[in-house]
Amino acid sequence: MQSDHEMSQSDGELLERSPFSRMVGERLRAIRQQKNLSLNEVETQSQEEFKASVLGAYERGERSISVPRLERLAKFYGVTVDQLLPRDPQRVEDNQPGASGPTKLRIDVAKLSTRVGVEYKMLERFLRMIQVQRQDFNGKVITVRAHDTRAIAVMLDIPVDQVGVRLAELDLLFVPPTTQS
């Protein structure tokens, strides 16, 4: 049986050749940042179960994380284990019916949450559901895909090709801030 040092060293050698471990680390970092936690805050709040230096090594893809430890980290963050794992972008995008439809729309969810009315609340619940499915915990902006646009058209009782226009009229499309030159 290998010692912890020998095991982590051989894992580290494997990690250098594995883009997946880097993607796992990026996902771990993204979730931690979406939870607005620093590495030191995770260490403190977990009663030092997750040391900042070790968690940082996981996030950089320098160390592999065991499944039981991944499960404990998921519980600490309040997410499911699969949400800590990277998604296969080809599988997610290519298998979506209608994904090659109209231009994707970016909706300002933060602005939507301030609106009053049944149609706004229904749209907000729908977009929150999409965020959970996509494991996107940012909560400020969401990009809707073609099949999402069809559902929004039904909610707003308008033709699909008018969804972008209607969301713009409602001032719900996200417009990135312009940089002054």
Secondary structure, DSSP 4 states (H G I P E B T S, - for coil): ---HHHHHHHHHHHHHT-HHHHHHHHHHHHHHHHTT--HHHHHHHTTTSS-HHHHHHHHTTSS---HHHHHHHHHHHTS-GGGGSPP-HHHHHHTSTTTTSSPPEEEEHHHHTT--SHHHHHHHHHHHHHHHHHT----SEEEE-HHHHHHHHHHHTS-GGGHHHHHHHTT-B--PPPPP-
